[in-house]
Amino acid sequence: MSYPSFDEILNLQYKLTDFRLQYWVEHDLFTWQWWLLAIMLILPWFLWYKIIPKERKAEVLSYGLLLGLLTSQMDEVGITSGAWAYPYQLTQLNRGLNPYNFALIPVFYMIVYYYYPKWKHFIIGNVVIAILATFVVEPILISMGIYKLLHWKLIYSFPIYILLPIVFRIFHYYLIEQHKMETKKSTKPT
């Protein structure tokens, strides 16, 4: 069986990058969808800045950035596997929906993380986010032509929206406890 060479793959990748850039400039840039994506990127962070107190910003931000990075990676897997696509992009730097992955979703999870330190309320808050994201925000993005489902159903997103923040809270608390233990060890007189 014959397969393409690495150089052939690179050439196709360069051509696809050129096509995407041309599409973005002619189709996306400065449309109302593009402006909406810009607002989706900026407004949640303004809200976050106003809500989260200065003394907790670093802790809450580290939790949210971890979530944003994983969300972005999962988004890339979904795009690459052909599960969904985004006909409108804020930038052409990657194929994911950056305003959603790095602003809207993480900021709302960070707000729940901050306001609900007890597990029961934290889980309830994340279920509410999951319901809103799956059954309100995603359908709106679909109706606006920003999000296109290919081989995915909205209901598949629901458990992911619930599990991600819970897993990351466990991981984040573990990291914080490890840091506290290391700090105690380093400050003990010898």
C-alpha positions as CSV (number, residue, x, y, z in Angstrom):
1,M,0.0,0.0,0.0
2,S,1.3,3.4,-0.9
3,Y,1.1,6.2,1.6
4,P,2.0,9.9,1.2
5,S,5.4,11.2,2.1
6,F,6.0,13.7,4.9
7,D,6.7,16.4,2.3
8,E,3.4,15.7,0.6
9,I,1.6,16.0,3.9
10,L,3.4,19.3,4.6
11,N,2.5,20.7,1.2
12,L,-1.1,19.9,1.8
13,Q,-0.9,21.4,5.2
14,Y,0.5,24.7,3.8
15,K,-2.2,24.8,1.2
16,L,-4.9,24.1,3.8
17,T,-3.5,26.9,6.0
18,D,-3.6,29.3,3.0
19,F,-7.2,28.3,2.3
20,R,-8.2,28.7,5.9
21,L,-6.6,32.2,6.1
22,Q,-8.3,33.3,2.9
23,Y,-11.7,31.9,4.1
24,W,-11.3,33.6,7.5
25,V,-10.4,37.0,5.9
26,E,-13.3,36.8,3.4
27,H,-15.9,35.0,5.5
28,D,-15.3,35.6,9.2
29,L,-13.4,38.8,9.9
30,F,-15.6,41.7,11.2
31,T,-18.9,39.8,10.7
32,W,-21.4,40.0,13.5
33,Q,-20.4,36.5,14.5
34,W,-16.8,37.6,14.7
35,W,-17.8,40.6,16.9
36,L,-19.8,38.2,19.1
37,L,-16.8,36.0,19.5
38,A,-14.7,39.0,20.5
39,I,-17.3,39.9,23.1
40,M,-17.4,36.3,24.3
41,L,-13.6,36.5,24.8
42,I,-13.5,39.8,26.7
43,L,-16.7,40.1,28.7
44,P,-16.3,37.0,30.9
45,W,-12.8,38.1,31.9
46,F,-14.1,41.5,32.9
47,L,-16.7,39.8,35.0
48,W,-14.1,37.5,36.5
49,Y,-11.9,40.5,37.4
50,K,-14.7,42.2,39.1
51,I,-16.0,39.2,41.0
52,I,-12.9,37.3,42.2
53,P,-11.1,39.1,45.1
54,K,-7.4,40.0,44.6
55,E,-6.2,37.6,47.3
56,R,-7.8,34.6,45.6
57,K,-7.2,35.5,41.9
58,A,-4.0,33.3,41.6
59,E,-5.6,30.2,43.0
60,V,-8.8,30.6,41.1
61,L,-7.0,31.5,37.9
62,S,-4.7,28.4,38.0
63,Y,-7.8,26.2,38.3
64,G,-9.5,28.0,35.4
65,L,-6.4,27.9,33.1
66,L,-6.0,24.2,33.7
67,L,-9.6,23.7,32.7
68,G,-9.2,26.0,29.6
69,L,-6.1,24.1,28.4
70,L,-7.9,20.7,28.7
71,T,-11.0,22.0,27.1
72,S,-9.0,23.4,24.2
73,Q,-7.2,20.0,23.7
74,M,-10.5,18.2,23.8
75,D,-11.9,20.6,21.3
76,E,-9.0,20.0,19.0
77,V,-9.6,16.2,19.3
78,G,-13.3,16.7,18.4
79,I,-12.4,18.9,15.4
80,T,-9.7,16.6,14.1
81,S,-11.9,13.5,14.5
82,G,-14.7,15.3,12.5
83,A,-17.2,15.4,15.4
84,W,-17.8,19.2,15.0
85,A,-16.4,22.3,13.3
86,Y,-16.5,26.1,13.7
87,P,-17.4,27.9,10.5
88,Y,-16.6,31.2,12.3
89,Q,-13.4,32.0,14.1
90,L,-12.1,34.9,16.0
91,T,-8.5,34.2,14.8
92,Q,-6.9,31.7,12.6
93,L,-4.3,30.7,15.1
94,N,-6.0,27.4,15.8
95,R,-9.3,25.6,14.8
96,G,-10.9,25.6,18.3
97,L,-13.4,28.0,19.6
98,N,-11.0,30.1,21.8
99,P,-13.5,32.5,23.3
100,Y,-15.5,29.5,24.5
101,N,-12.5,27.4,25.6
102,F,-10.5,30.2,27.2
103,A,-13.1,32.6,28.5
104,L,-16.7,31.7,28.7
105,I,-16.5,28.2,30.1
106,P,-13.4,28.6,32.4
107,V,-14.6,31.9,33.8
108,F,-18.0,30.5,34.8
109,Y,-16.3,27.4,36.3
110,M,-13.9,29.6,38.2
111,I,-16.8,31.6,39.6
112,V,-18.5,28.4,40.8
113,Y,-15.1,27.2,42.2
114,Y,-14.8,30.5,44.2
115,Y,-18.3,30.8,45.5
116,Y,-19.0,27.1,46.3
117,P,-16.1,25.6,48.3
118,K,-18.3,22.8,49.6
119,W,-18.5,19.8,47.3
120,K,-22.3,19.6,47.3
121,H,-22.8,23.2,46.1
122,F,-19.9,23.0,43.8
123,I,-21.4,20.0,42.0
124,I,-24.8,21.6,41.8
125,G,-23.3,24.7,40.4
126,N,-21.4,22.7,37.7
127,V,-24.6,20.8,36.8
128,V,-26.3,24.1,36.2
129,I,-23.4,25.2,34.0
130,A,-23.6,21.9,32.2
131,I,-27.3,22.3,31.5
132,L,-26.8,25.9,30.3
133,A,-23.8,25.1,28.2
134,T,-25.3,22.0,26.6
135,F,-28.9,23.0,26.2
136,V,-28.8,26.8,25.8
137,V,-25.4,28.1,24.7
138,E,-24.4,25.4,22.3
139,P,-27.8,25.4,20.5
140,I,-27.6,29.2,20.2
141,L,-24.1,28.9,18.7
142,I,-25.4,26.3,16.3
143,S,-28.3,28.6,15.2
144,M,-25.9,31.4,14.7
145,G,-23.7,29.3,12.4
146,I,-20.7,29.5,14.8
147,Y,-20.8,25.8,15.8
148,K,-21.6,22.9,13.5
149,L,-22.2,19.4,14.7
150,L,-21.0,16.7,12.3
151,H,-20.7,13.4,14.2
152,W,-21.7,14.6,17.7
153,K,-24.9,15.0,19.7
154,L,-25.3,17.8,22.2
155,I,-26.2,15.3,24.9
156,Y,-22.7,13.9,24.7
157,S,-21.3,17.2,26.0
158,F,-23.4,17.1,29.2
159,P,-21.4,14.6,31.3
160,I,-18.2,16.1,30.1
161,Y,-19.2,19.6,31.3
162,I,-20.0,18.0,34.7
163,L,-16.9,15.8,35.1
164,L,-14.2,18.2,33.9
165,P,-14.5,20.7,36.7
166,I,-14.9,18.0,39.4
167,V,-11.7,16.1,38.2
168,F,-9.8,19.4,38.0
169,R,-10.9,20.5,41.4
170,I,-9.6,17.2,42.9
171,F,-6.3,17.7,41.0
172,H,-6.1,21.3,41.9
173,Y,-6.7,20.7,45.6
174,Y,-4.0,18.0,45.5
175,L,-1.5,20.5,44.0
176,I,-2.4,23.1,46.6
177,E,-2.0,20.6,49.4
178,Q,1.4,19.5,48.0
179,H,2.5,23.1,47.8
180,K,1.5,23.7,51.4
181,M,3.4,20.6,52.6
182,E,6.5,21.7,50.7
183,T,6.2,25.2,52.1
184,K,6.0,23.8,55.6
185,K,9.0,21.6,55.1
186,S,11.1,24.5,53.7
187,T,10.2,26.8,56.5
188,K,11.0,24.4,59.4
189,P,14.1,25.4,61.3
190,T,16.9,22.8,60.9
